Amino acid sequence: MVSEHAARRPGPTRSAASRLLADPKRARLSKLDEYEHLEQLALASLDLGALEDAESACAKLYDAFPGSARVGRLAGMIMEASGRHDEALKHYENVLEKHPADQRVMKRKAACRYASGDLPGAIEELVKYLDVFMADVDAWDWLADLYVAARRYDRAIFCLEEVVVARPSAHRFHRKIADAYYAVGGDKSITSAEREDALNNARKYYAAAVDQSIGRDVRALYGLTQVDARLKSAAGKKGGGGGGGGGGGGAGGEDFELGGARLSERAAGYLCAMYEQKNPGLAPIVAKQLGRSVGR
């Protein structure tokens, strides 16, 4: 049932697998079932930090399948769990010498480097993995997160574009790419035109996230108001600092007033209505903050 439904409940899984494996004949387990329960026991024990049980189960699987990449990956995971990351990496490399295209072992190398604190190494391993398995959308998403952690937002955007193409109806990916563009929009090392372009892209993706989530993505709604505030501030500086209330400024300011401000004001109004309905005590605070952001 655990493998059939892809459930991850280590406590009950370990308890059930231990009972079945204590007397396989009475449980009427076939050899295949016995090996499957041994693997489940090892993985559940890893989740619970019971490394001795995991090692014992893995040793039995090694006896049955000495050259298996699947068992080799499990052994490497046990090394990782015990903090032996260098040893685990060498072990994974040995497994890949025999099984050079094993998808899960390649992915575990990236996870192992990340767990050891080697962010550049994790990025390098994941790039190598995606050179072979380009259709792995989850890996593109993970690589984007690693690039964000390394503050390499342009590369994160590239990765997230791959994800958005593969899963266009998932609003959280639209929001994630908007967040990356918003971060680029605050980079003082690039030109003001490049920052403005990044913020306009952020607004488009935040709007897409709101649309795909039917207005339920609160972070995307907040994002729209923050993009509006930054663009309005930039337009005011461009127009000589007399930013005040209206659309004073150049042509960029006029474009901004025609499209973005209306969208931002609607997002702010919707957020205020949500808070009034769900948490009235916070509604005045949110309204005040959003009023400042939207420039009312």
Contacts in CASP RR format, 6 or more apart in sequence:
PFRMAT RR
TARGET T0000
AUTHOR 0000-0000-0000
METHOD contacts of the structure
MODEL  1
MVSEHAARRPGPTRSAASRLLADPKRARLSKLDEYEHLEQLALASLDLGA
LEDAESACAKLYDAFPGSARVGRLAGMIMEASGRHDEALKHYENVLEKHP
ADQRVMKRKAACRYASGDLPGAIEELVKYLDVFMADVDAWDWLADLYVAA
RRYDRAIFCLEEVVVARPSAHRFHRKIADAYYAVGGDKSITSAEREDALN
NARKYYAAAVDQSIGRDVRALYGLTQVDARLKSAAGKKGGGGGGGGGGGG
AGGEDFELGGARLSERAAGYLCAMYEQKNPGLAPIVAKQLGRSVGR
1 7 0 8 1.000
2 9 0 8 1.000
2 13 0 8 1.000
2 40 0 8 1.000
3 36 0 8 1.000
3 40 0 8 1.000
7 13 0 8 1.000
8 47 0 8 1.000
10 43 0 8 1.000
10 44 0 8 1.000
10 45 0 8 1.000
10 47 0 8 1.000
10 48 0 8 1.000
11 44 0 8 1.000
11 47 0 8 1.000
11 48 0 8 1.000
13 40 0 8 1.000
13 41 0 8 1.000
13 43 0 8 1.000
13 44 0 8 1.000
14 41 0 8 1.000
14 44 0 8 1.000
14 45 0 8 1.000
14 48 0 8 1.000
14 50 0 8 1.000
14 53 0 8 1.000
17 37 0 8 1.000
17 38 0 8 1.000
17 40 0 8 1.000
17 41 0 8 1.000
17 44 0 8 1.000
18 41 0 8 1.000
19 27 0 8 1.000
20 27 0 8 1.000
20 29 0 8 1.000
20 37 0 8 1.000
21 27 0 8 1.000
21 29 0 8 1.000
21 34 0 8 1.000
21 37 0 8 1.000
21 38 0 8 1.000
21 41 0 8 1.000
24 34 0 8 1.000
29 37 0 8 1.000
35 61 0 8 1.000
35 64 0 8 1.000
35 65 0 8 1.000
38 57 0 8 1.000
38 60 0 8 1.000
38 61 0 8 1.000
39 57 0 8 1.000
39 61 0 8 1.000
39 70 0 8 1.000
39 74 0 8 1.000
41 53 0 8 1.000
41 54 0 8 1.000
41 57 0 8 1.000
42 53 0 8 1.000
42 54 0 8 1.000
42 57 0 8 1.000
42 58 0 8 1.000
42 61 0 8 1.000
42 74 0 8 1.000
42 78 0 8 1.000
43 54 0 8 1.000
43 74 0 8 1.000
45 51 0 8 1.000
45 53 0 8 1.000
45 54 0 8 1.000
45 57 0 8 1.000
46 54 0 8 1.000
46 77 0 8 1.000
46 78 0 8 1.000
46 81 0 8 1.000
49 81 0 8 1.000
51 78 0 8 1.000
51 81 0 8 1.000
51 82 0 8 1.000
54 78 0 8 1.000
54 81 0 8 1.000
55 78 0 8 1.000
58 71 0 8 1.000
58 74 0 8 1.000
58 75 0 8 1.000
58 78 0 8 1.000
61 68 0 8 1.000
61 71 0 8 1.000
61 74 0 8 1.000
62 71 0 8 1.000
62 72 0 8 1.000
62 75 0 8 1.000
65 71 0 8 1.000
67 98 0 8 1.000
69 95 0 8 1.000
69 98 0 8 1.000
69 99 0 8 1.000
69 102 0 8 1.000
69 104 0 8 1.000
69 105 0 8 1.000
70 104 0 8 1.000
72 91 0 8 1.000
72 95 0 8 1.000
72 105 0 8 1.000
73 92 0 8 1.000
73 95 0 8 1.000
73 102 0 8 1.000
73 104 0 8 1.000
73 105 0 8 1.000
73 108 0 8 1.000
75 91 0 8 1.000
76 88 0 8 1.000
76 91 0 8 1.000
76 92 0 8 1.000
76 108 0 8 1.000
76 112 0 8 1.000
77 88 0 8 1.000
77 108 0 8 1.000
79 85 0 8 1.000
79 87 0 8 1.000
79 88 0 8 1.000
79 91 0 8 1.000
80 88 0 8 1.000
80 108 0 8 1.000
80 111 0 8 1.000
80 112 0 8 1.000
80 115 0 8 1.000
85 112 0 8 1.000
85 113 0 8 1.000
85 115 0 8 1.000
85 116 0 8 1.000
86 116 0 8 1.000
88 112 0 8 1.000
89 109 0 8 1.000
89 112 0 8 1.000
89 113 0 8 1.000
92 105 0 8 1.000
92 108 0 8 1.000
92 109 0 8 1.000
92 112 0 8 1.000
93 109 0 8 1.000
95 102 0 8 1.000
95 105 0 8 1.000
96 102 0 8 1.000
96 105 0 8 1.000
96 106 0 8 1.000
96 109 0 8 1.000
99 105 0 8 1.000
101 132 0 8 1.000
103 129 0 8 1.000
103 133 0 8 1.000
103 136 0 8 1.000
106 125 0 8 1.000
106 128 0 8 1.000
106 129 0 8 1.000
106 132 0 8 1.000
106 133 0 8 1.000
107 126 0 8 1.000
107 129 0 8 1.000
107 139 0 8 1.000
109 125 0 8 1.000
109 129 0 8 1.000
110 121 0 8 1.000
110 122 0 8 1.000
110 125 0 8 1.000
110 126 0 8 1.000
110 129 0 8 1.000
110 142 0 8 1.000
111 122 0 8 1.000
113 121 0 8 1.000
113 122 0 8 1.000
113 124 0 8 1.000
113 125 0 8 1.000
114 122 0 8 1.000
114 146 0 8 1.000
119 146 0 8 1.000
119 149 0 8 1.000
119 150 0 8 1.000
120 150 0 8 1.000
122 146 0 8 1.000
123 143 0 8 1.000
123 146 0 8 1.000
123 147 0 8 1.000
123 150 0 8 1.000
126 139 0 8 1.000
126 142 0 8 1.000
126 143 0 8 1.000
126 146 0 8 1.000
127 143 0 8 1.000
129 136 0 8 1.000
129 139 0 8 1.000
130 136 0 8 1.000
130 139 0 8 1.000
130 140 0 8 1.000
130 143 0 8 1.000
133 139 0 8 1.000
135 166 0 8 1.000
137 162 0 8 1.000
137 163 0 8 1.000
137 166 0 8 1.000
137 167 0 8 1.000
140 159 0 8 1.000
140 160 0 8 1.000
140 162 0 8 1.000
140 163 0 8 1.000
140 166 0 8 1.000
141 159 0 8 1.000
141 160 0 8 1.000
141 163 0 8 1.000
141 173 0 8 1.000
141 176 0 8 1.000
143 159 0 8 1.000
144 156 0 8 1.000
144 157 0 8 1.000
144 159 0 8 1.000
144 160 0 8 1.000
144 163 0 8 1.000
144 176 0 8 1.000
144 180 0 8 1.000
145 156 0 8 1.000
147 153 0 8 1.000
147 155 0 8 1.000
147 156 0 8 1.000
147 159 0 8 1.000
148 156 0 8 1.000
148 179 0 8 1.000
148 180 0 8 1.000
148 183 0 8 1.000
153 180 0 8 1.000
153 181 0 8 1.000
153 183 0 8 1.000
153 184 0 8 1.000
153 187 0 8 1.000
154 184 0 8 1.000
156 180 0 8 1.000
157 177 0 8 1.000
157 180 0 8 1.000
157 181 0 8 1.000
157 184 0 8 1.000
160 173 0 8 1.000
160 176 0 8 1.000
160 177 0 8 1.000
160 180 0 8 1.000
161 177 0 8 1.000
163 173 0 8 1.000
163 176 0 8 1.000
163 177 0 8 1.000
164 173 0 8 1.000
164 174 0 8 1.000
164 177 0 8 1.000
167 173 0 8 1.000
169 212 0 8 1.000
170 212 0 8 1.000
171 208 0 8 1.000
171 209 0 8 1.000
171 210 0 8 1.000
171 211 0 8 1.000
171 212 0 8 1.000
171 213 0 8 1.000
171 217 0 8 1.000
171 220 0 8 1.000
172 209 0 8 1.000
172 217 0 8 1.000
174 205 0 8 1.000
174 206 0 8 1.000
174 208 0 8 1.000
174 209 0 8 1.000
174 212 0 8 1.000
174 220 0 8 1.000
175 205 0 8 1.000
175 206 0 8 1.000
175 209 0 8 1.000
175 217 0 8 1.000
175 219 0 8 1.000
175 220 0 8 1.000
177 205 0 8 1.000
178 201 0 8 1.000
178 202 0 8 1.000
178 203 0 8 1.000
178 204 0 8 1.000
178 205 0 8 1.000
178 206 0 8 1.000
178 208 0 8 1.000
178 209 0 8 1.000
178 220 0 8 1.000
178 223 0 8 1.000
179 202 0 8 1.000
181 198 0 8 1.000
181 199 0 8 1.000
181 201 0 8 1.000
181 202 0 8 1.000
181 205 0 8 1.000
182 198 0 8 1.000
182 199 0 8 1.000
182 202 0 8 1.000
182 223 0 8 1.000
182 226 0 8 1.000
182 227 0 8 1.000
184 190 0 8 1.000
184 194 0 8 1.000
184 195 0 8 1.000
184 198 0 8 1.000
185 194 0 8 1.000
185 195 0 8 1.000
185 196 0 8 1.000
185 198 0 8 1.000
185 199 0 8 1.000
185 202 0 8 1.000
185 230 0 8 1.000
186 195 0 8 1.000
186 198 0 8 1.000
186 230 0 8 1.000
187 195 0 8 1.000
187 198 0 8 1.000
192 234 0 8 1.000
192 238 0 8 1.000
195 234 0 8 1.000
196 231 0 8 1.000
196 234 0 8 1.000
199 227 0 8 1.000
199 230 0 8 1.000
199 231 0 8 1.000
199 234 0 8 1.000
200 231 0 8 1.000
202 223 0 8 1.000
202 227 0 8 1.000
203 224 0 8 1.000
203 227 0 8 1.000
203 228 0 8 1.000
203 231 0 8 1.000
203 260 0 8 1.000
203 263 0 8 1.000
206 220 0 8 1.000
206 221 0 8 1.000
206 223 0 8 1.000
206 224 0 8 1.000
206 227 0 8 1.000
207 220 0 8 1.000
207 224 0 8 1.000
207 263 0 8 1.000
209 217 0 8 1.000
209 220 0 8 1.000
210 217 0 8 1.000
210 220 0 8 1.000
210 221 0 8 1.000
210 224 0 8 1.000
210 267 0 8 1.000
213 220 0 8 1.000
215 221 0 8 1.000
215 270 0 8 1.000
218 271 0 8 1.000
218 274 0 8 1.000
221 267 0 8 1.000
221 268 0 8 1.000
221 270 0 8 1.000
221 271 0 8 1.000
222 267 0 8 1.000
222 271 0 8 1.000
223 267 0 8 1.000
224 263 0 8 1.000
224 264 0 8 1.000
224 267 0 8 1.000
225 264 0 8 1.000
225 267 0 8 1.000
225 268 0 8 1.000
225 271 0 8 1.000
225 290 0 8 1.000
225 293 0 8 1.000
225 294 0 8 1.000
226 293 0 8 1.000
227 264 0 8 1.000
228 260 0 8 1.000
228 261 0 8 1.000
228 263 0 8 1.000
228 264 0 8 1.000
228 293 0 8 1.000
228 294 0 8 1.000
229 293 0 8 1.000
229 294 0 8 1.000
229 295 0 8 1.000
231 253 0 8 1.000
231 256 0 8 1.000
231 260 0 8 1.000
232 256 0 8 1.000
232 261 0 8 1.000
232 295 0 8 1.000
235 243 0 8 1.000
235 247 0 8 1.000
235 248 0 8 1.000
235 249 0 8 1.000
235 250 0 8 1.000
235 252 0 8 1.000
235 253 0 8 1.000
235 256 0 8 1.000
236 242 0 8 1.000
236 243 0 8 1.000
236 244 0 8 1.000
236 248 0 8 1.000
236 249 0 8 1.000
236 253 0 8 1.000
238 249 0 8 1.000
238 250 0 8 1.000
238 252 0 8 1.000
238 253 0 8 1.000
239 248 0 8 1.000
239 249 0 8 1.000
239 250 0 8 1.000
240 249 0 8 1.000
242 248 0 8 1.000
243 249 0 8 1.000
245 295 0 8 1.000
246 257 0 8 1.000
247 253 0 8 1.000
247 254 0 8 1.000
247 256 0 8 1.000
247 257 0 8 1.000
248 254 0 8 1.000
261 294 0 8 1.000
264 294 0 8 1.000
265 294 0 8 1.000
265 296 0 8 1.000
268 290 0 8 1.000
268 291 0 8 1.000
268 293 0 8 1.000
268 294 0 8 1.000
269 290 0 8 1.000
271 286 0 8 1.000
271 290 0 8 1.000
272 283 0 8 1.000
272 286 0 8 1.000
272 287 0 8 1.000
272 290 0 8 1.000
275 281 0 8 1.000
275 282 0 8 1.000
275 283 0 8 1.000
275 286 0 8 1.000
275 287 0 8 1.000
276 283 0 8 1.000
END
